[in-house]
């Protein structure tokens, strides 16, 4: 949540949709948003034809490609404008979809990314793969990179002074 302007540390643990709707209402009381906590595209979800038909447009900020593709298909099917946005690791996407006028989100795809998103690993690793990657990164930093730097400084004492000088010059 740290890179999203609608969220504050106090929002940690709250559903993103609820926190975002509350923040939007605070920023603009005329803005109407309904927060949903159901999975997009799941059987039995509230996102049926009546739901899509009742919308004027859709602003997306979903955190997985499958949900983005589903919303894109529904917006095209129901001819609703879509402002698509999202991030995956270091990649970001924004796109305006106007059915019948512009390409849809699903019209092009990124190559599959096997990497674990860095933001997830650094902020809050919660699945096994993220925890393992977090531990590997921590081990690499503390037991490989740090000793390598210490050894370099021991071999060349002027390297430490040069590095500290660069940091000091860049800080101002």
Secondary structure as UniProt FT lines:
FT   TURN            2..3
FT   TURN            5..6
FT   HELIX           9..11
FT   TURN            12..13
FT   HELIX           16..27
FT   TURN            29..30
FT   TURN            40..41
FT   TURN            43..44
FT   HELIX           49..53
FT   STRAND          57..59
FT   HELIX           65..77
FT   TURN            78..79
FT   STRAND          81..88
FT   TURN            89..90
FT   STRAND          91..97
FT   TURN            99..101
FT   HELIX           105..107
FT   HELIX           118..124
FT   HELIX           128..140
FT   HELIX           141..145
FT   HELIX           146..155
FT   HELIX           157..171
//
